[in-house]
């Protein structure tokens, strides 16, 4: 799933942390980073996040409930 215009990074990661299964960031090169890992969160955001907004990310979530959480976040924020 692609997510767009994330402005509340802290809330985004709280949603990711609340997910039960794996949530992965897919890089432009096709690599997958586990976003539930704090180290991966910091490394990936240091490369993507520079002006206070994340314009677009491609995420993979494996649990249906986790997908619902992420979609709800995107719809309500």
ABEGO torsion letter per residue (X at the ends): XBBBGBABAAAAAAAAAABABBBBBBBAAGBBBBAABAAAAAAAAAAABAAGBBABBBBBBABAAAAAAAAAAAAAX
